[in-house]
């Protein structure tokens, strides 16, 4: 869960040795409540999680919802080491 949170809330360029690490999901909080924005956020989150954590977890689903300046991100995944299925939710 903590690794997923790091990927979601790190701003690209924030890490010196990994300038392309992170999603900066906060940028979508005030981007509007449109289906297009949610789809873009969902695609970005899923692709970056697979890129940075793909050796550790298998992403099953990512759901991003934005309502009234609140962003909800739900990630369902399986930990590869023990095949344990988990769900992580983040709200900002």
KOLTORVEX-574757 format. One record per atom (N, C-alpha, C, O, CB): x, y, z. Coordinates in steps of 0.02 Angstrom, whole numbers, plus 50000, padded with zeros to 5 digits. Glycine has a CB too. Example, Ala and Ser with C-alpha at 12.3 -4.5 7.8 and 13.67 -1.06 7.14 Angstrom:
REM residues 2
NODE     X     Y     Z
NODE 50660 49716 50390
NODE 50615 49775 50390
NODE 50660 49835 50390
NODE 50712 49834 50423
NODE 50565 49776 50452
NODE 50642 49888 50354
NODE 50684 49947 50357
NODE 50645 50002 50394
NODE 50670 50057 50402
NODE 50704 49970 50286
This chain:
REM residues 92
NODE     X     Y     Z
NODE 50041 49940 50000
NODE 50000 50000 50000
NODE 50044 50063 50000
NODE 50029 50111 49964
NODE 49953 50000 50060
NODE 50097 50062 50040
NODE 50140 50121 50044
NODE 50177 50134 49978
NODE 50187 50192 49959
NODE 50191 50112 50100
NODE 50196 50081 49943
NODE 50229 50091 49879
NODE 50181 50121 49828
NODE 50201 50164 49789
NODE 50257 50024 49853
NODE 50119 50098 49829
NODE 50069 50126 49783
NODE 50059 50200 49799
NODE 50055 50241 49753
NODE 50001 50087 49789
NODE 50054 50216 49862
NODE 50045 50286 49883
NODE 50104 50329 49859
NODE 50094 50386 49838
NODE 50038 50290 49959
NODE 50164 50303 49863
NODE 50223 50341 49840
NODE 50218 50356 49766
NODE 50232 50411 49744
NODE 50287 50302 49855
NODE 50198 50306 49727
NODE 50192 50317 49654
NODE 50137 50368 49640
NODE 50147 50412 49598
NODE 50177 50250 49618
NODE 50080 50362 49673
NODE 50024 50407 49660
NODE 50038 50480 49677
NODE 50020 50525 49638
NODE 49964 50384 49699
NODE 50070 50493 49733
NODE 50075 50561 49758
NODE 50143 50594 49748
NODE 50153 50652 49767
NODE 50059 50562 49830
NODE 50190 50559 49717
NODE 50254 50590 49701
NODE 50248 50628 49636
NODE 50219 50603 49587
NODE 50311 50536 49696
NODE 50273 50688 49635
NODE 50272 50730 49575
NODE 50332 50712 49532
NODE 50388 50711 49557
NODE 50273 50806 49594
NODE 50322 50698 49467
NODE 50380 50685 49424
NODE 50430 50743 49428
NODE 50411 50801 49425
NODE 50357 50674 49350
NODE 50493 50725 49436
NODE 50545 50775 49445
NODE 50563 50786 49518
NODE 50614 50817 49533
NODE 50524 50839 49415
NODE 50522 50759 49563
NODE 50535 50768 49634
NODE 50594 50726 49659
NODE 50629 50746 49705
NODE 50472 50749 49674
NODE 50605 50669 49628
NODE 50660 50625 49648
NODE 50719 50638 49602
NODE 50713 50636 49541
NODE 50639 50550 49646
NODE 50777 50650 49632
NODE 50836 50669 49594
NODE 50858 50616 49545
NODE 50869 50631 49486
NODE 50893 50686 49641
NODE 50864 50554 49567
NODE 50890 50501 49524
NODE 50836 50467 49481
NODE 50853 50426 49439
NODE 50924 50450 49566
NODE 50774 50484 49492
NODE 50719 50457 49452
NODE 50671 50514 49433
NODE 50617 50519 49462
NODE 50681 50401 49491
NODE 50690 50556 49386
NODE 50650 50615 49371
NODE 50582 50599 49340
NODE 50537 50641 49341
NODE 50687 50659 49324
NODE 50572 50539 49313
NODE 50508 50522 49284
NODE 50465 50478 49330
NODE 50412 50454 49308
NODE 50519 50485 49218
NODE 50486 50469 49392
NODE 50448 50430 49441
NODE 50389 50470 49468
NODE 50397 50529 49485
NODE 50494 50407 49499
NODE 50331 50439 49470
NODE 50273 50470 49502
NODE 50218 50488 49454
NODE 50228 50492 49394
NODE 50294 50531 49539
NODE 50159 50497 49483
NODE 50099 50513 49445
NODE 50075 50585 49458
NODE 50049 50617 49413
NODE 50043 50465 49461
NODE 50085 50610 49519
NODE 50057 50674 49541
NODE 49981 50674 49532
NODE 49953 50716 49496
NODE 50088 50732 49502
NODE 49948 50627 49564
NODE 49876 50619 49557
NODE 49839 50682 49581
NODE 49782 50693 49562
NODE 49852 50559 49597
NODE 49871 50723 49622
NODE 49839 50785 49646
NODE 49820 50832 49590
NODE 49774 50872 49598
NODE 49886 50821 49694
NODE 49853 50826 49533
NODE 49838 50870 49476
NODE 49767 50860 49450
NODE 49740 50903 49416
NODE 49887 50859 49420
NODE 49736 50803 49466
NODE 49669 50788 49442
NODE 49614 50810 49490
NODE 49555 50805 49473
NODE 49663 50714 49429
NODE 49632 50834 49549
NODE 49581 50853 49598
NODE 49537 50909 49572
NODE 49475 50905 49578
NODE 49614 50875 49663
NODE 49565 50960 49542
NODE 49526 51017 49518
NODE 49520 51017 49442
NODE 49505 51069 49412
NODE 49557 51082 49541
NODE 49533 50960 49411
NODE 49529 50956 49338
NODE 49458 50949 49312
NODE 49448 50951 49251
NODE 49571 50899 49313
NODE 49410 50941 49356
NODE 49341 50934 49334
NODE 49316 50863 49344
NODE 49355 50817 49355
NODE 49334 50954 49262
NODE 49251 50856 49341
NODE 49219 50792 49354
NODE 49199 50756 49290
NODE 49151 50717 49290
NODE 49158 50802 49397
NODE 49234 50767 49236
NODE 49214 50737 49172
NODE 49238 50665 49166
NODE 49285 50644 49200
NODE 49242 50778 49114
NODE 49204 50627 49123
NODE 49224 50558 49110
NODE 49293 50555 49078
NODE 49331 50508 49091
NODE 49172 50524 49065
NODE 49309 50604 49037
NODE 49374 50605 49004
NODE 49431 50613 49054
NODE 49483 50580 49049
NODE 49376 50661 48952
NODE 49421 50657 49103
NODE 49472 50668 49154
NODE 49482 50605 49195
NODE 49539 50586 49210
NODE 49453 50727 49199
NODE 49427 50573 49215
NODE 49432 50512 49254
NODE 49466 50457 49214
NODE 49507 50420 49242
NODE 49362 50488 49276
NODE 49451 50452 49150
NODE 49482 50401 49108
NODE 49557 50414 49100
NODE 49597 50367 49102
NODE 49448 50398 49039
NODE 49576 50477 49092
NODE 49647 50494 49085
NODE 49685 50479 49150
NODE 49740 50451 49149
NODE 49655 50569 49068
NODE 49654 50496 49207
NODE 49686 50481 49271
NODE 49692 50407 49282
NODE 49744 50383 49306
NODE 49646 50513 49328
NODE 49640 50370 49265
NODE 49641 50297 49273
NODE 49696 50266 49231
NODE 49734 50223 49255
NODE 49573 50267 49254
NODE 49701 50287 49169
NODE 49753 50260 49124
NODE 49823 50277 49150
NODE 49867 50234 49150
NODE 49744 50289 49053
NODE 49833 50339 49172
NODE 49898 50360 49197
NODE 49917 50321 49260
NODE 49974 50297 49265
NODE 49898 50435 49212
NODE 49870 50314 49307
NODE 49884 50277 49369
NODE 49901 50205 49354
NODE 49951 50179 49379
NODE 49824 50280 49416
NODE 49861 50172 49313
NODE 49873 50101 49299
NODE 49940 50091 49263
NODE 49977 50045 49280
NODE 49816 50072 49257
NODE 49954 50132 49214
NODE 50016 50123 49177
NODE 50078 50136 49220
NODE 50128 50100 49215
NODE 50018 50169 49115
NODE 50075 50187 49263
NODE 50133 50201 49306
NODE 50142 50149 49361
NODE 50198 50132 49379
NODE 50125 50271 49337
NODE 50086 50124 49388
NODE 50092 50070 49438
NODE 50122 50008 49407
NODE 50165 49975 49437
NODE 50024 50054 49469
NODE 50101 49991 49346
NODE 50129 49933 49312
NODE 50203 49944 49296
NODE 50244 49898 49301
NODE 50090 49917 49248
NODE 50220 50005 49278
NODE 50289 50021 49262
NODE 50335 50014 49322
NODE 50388 49983 49318
NODE 50294 50091 49233
NODE 50316 50044 49379
NODE 50360 50048 49436
NODE 50352 49990 49485
NODE 50400 49974 49521
NODE 50349 50112 49472
NODE 50294 49960 49488
NODE 50282 49907 49537
NODE 50263 49840 49504
NODE 50243 49794 49539
NODE 50228 49927 49584
NODE 50270 49835 49439
NODE 50249 49776 49402
NODE 50283 49712 49423
NODE 50256 49658 49412
NODE 50260 49787 49331
NODE 50342 49716 49451
NODE 50378 49656 49474
NODE 50353 49633 49543
NODE 50367 49577 49563
NODE 50453 49669 49476
NODE 50318 49677 49578
NODE 50296 49662 49646
NODE 50222 49645 49650
NODE 50201 49601 49688
NODE 50311 49722 49691
NODE 50181 49681 49610
NODE 50109 49670 49612
NODE 50080 49664 49542
NODE 50109 49688 49493
NODE 50074 49728 49649
NODE 50022 49631 49538
NODE 49983 49629 49476
NODE 49922 49672 49487
NODE 49883 49661 49533
NODE 49962 49555 49457
NODE 49913 49722 49444
NODE 49857 49768 49450
NODE 49795 49735 49419
NODE 49797 49714 49361
NODE 49872 49836 49415
NODE 49742 49729 49457
NODE 49679 49701 49432
NODE 49632 49755 49408
NODE 49600 49748 49356
NODE 49646 49659 49486
NODE 49627 49810 49446
NODE 49582 49864 49427
NODE 49603 49928 49460
NODE 49630 49929 49515
NODE 49509 49846 49445
NODE 49591 49983 49425
NODE 49602 50050 49452
NODE 49538 50090 49438
NODE 49515 50093 49381
NODE 49665 50085 49420
NODE 49511 50120 49490
NODE 49451 50162 49482
NODE 49468 50231 49511
NODE 49489 50237 49568
NODE 49389 50131 49518
NODE 49458 50282 49470
NODE 49470 50351 49491
NODE 49405 50389 49486
NODE 49373 50391 49433
NODE 49527 50385 49448
NODE 49385 50420 49541
NODE 49324 50460 49543
NODE 49340 50529 49570
NODE 49376 50535 49620
NODE 49269 50426 49585
NODE 49314 50581 49538
NODE 49324 50649 49561
NODE 49255 50681 49570
NODE 49215 50685 49524
NODE 49367 50689 49511
NODE 49243 50705 49632
NODE 49180 50738 49646
NODE 49192 50795 49695
NODE 49219 50785 49749
NODE 49127 50688 49675
NODE 49173 50854 49675
NODE 49176 50913 49718
NODE 49243 50922 49752
NODE 49247 50926 49813
NODE 49122 50909 49770
NODE 49295 50926 49713
NODE 49364 50937 49737
NODE 49390 50881 49783
NODE 49434 50892 49824
NODE 49367 51003 49774
NODE 49361 50822 49777
NODE 49386 50763 49813
NODE 49402 50709 49762
NODE 49362 50695 49717
NODE 49333 50738 49865
NODE 49460 50680 49769
NODE 49481 50629 49723
NODE 49486 50562 49760
NODE 49519 50558 49812
NODE 49549 50647 49690
NODE 49452 50511 49734
NODE 49454 50444 49763
NODE 49488 50397 49713
NODE 49467 50393 49655
NODE 49383 50419 49781
NODE 49539 50363 49735
NODE 49574 50314 49693
NODE 49571 50247 49728
NODE 49591 50241 49786
NODE 49649 50336 49679
NODE 49546 50197 49693
NODE 49542 50129 49720
NODE 49584 50084 49675
NODE 49575 50083 49614
NODE 49468 50103 49725
NODE 49629 50046 49705
NODE 49673 50001 49668
NODE 49663 49931 49696
NODE 49675 49918 49755
NODE 49748 50023 49673
NODE 49642 49884 49652
NODE 49639 49814 49671
NODE 49699 49780 49640
NODE 49713 49788 49581
NODE 49571 49780 49648
NODE 49734 49741 49681
NODE 49796 49711 49657
NODE 49810 49645 49693
NODE 49780 49630 49745
NODE 49855 49759 49666
NODE 49856 49606 49665
NODE 49878 49544 49695
NODE 49953 49550 49707
NODE 49991 49569 49662
NODE 49862 49483 49650
NODE 49975 49535 49768
NODE 50046 49535 49784
NODE 50076 49471 49755
NODE 50053 49416 49771
NODE 50058 49540 49862
NODE 50126 49478 49713
NODE 50155 49420 49679
NODE 50188 49370 49727
NODE 50185 49309 49715
NODE 50205 49443 49629
NODE 50218 49394 49780
NODE 50256 49350 49825
NODE 50212 49298 49858
NODE 50232 49240 49865
NODE 50291 49391 49878
NODE 50152 49318 49880
NODE 50109 49270 49916
NODE 50040 49262 49884
NODE 49996 49229 49913
NODE 50101 49293 49987
NODE 50029 49291 49826
NODE 49966 49287 49789
NODE 49907 49313 49830
NODE 49850 49291 49820
NODE 49953 49216 49768
NODE 49919 49359 49875
NODE 49866 49388 49917
NODE 49834 49447 49879
NODE 49868 49492 49856
NODE 49895 49411 49985
NODE 49767 49444 49874
NODE 49729 49498 49841
NODE 49714 49552 49892
NODE 49695 49539 49949
NODE 49664 49471 49809
NODE 49723 49615 49871
NODE 49712 49672 49915
NODE 49680 49729 49878
NODE 49682 49732 49816
NODE 49778 49695 49946
NODE 49650 49773 49916
NODE 49621 49835 49889
NODE 49648 49893 49930
NODE 49648 49891 49991
NODE 49543 49833 49890
NODE 49672 49944 49895
NODE 49696 50005 49928
NODE 49655 50063 49904
NODE 49644 50071 49844
NODE 49773 50016 49914
NODE 49632 50105 49951
NODE 49594 50164 49933
NODE 49630 50226 49959
NODE 49657 50227 50014
NODE 49523 50160 49962
NODE 49630 50278 49917
NODE 49662 50340 49934
NODE 49613 50396 49918
NODE 49581 50397 49866
NODE 49728 50349 49895
NODE 49606 50443 49964
NODE 49561 50500 49956
NODE 49600 50564 49971
NODE 49633 50569 50023
NODE 49498 50493 50002
NODE 49593 50611 49927
NODE 49624 50677 49938
NODE 49574 50729 49916
NODE 49588 50789 49920
NODE 49691 50684 49898
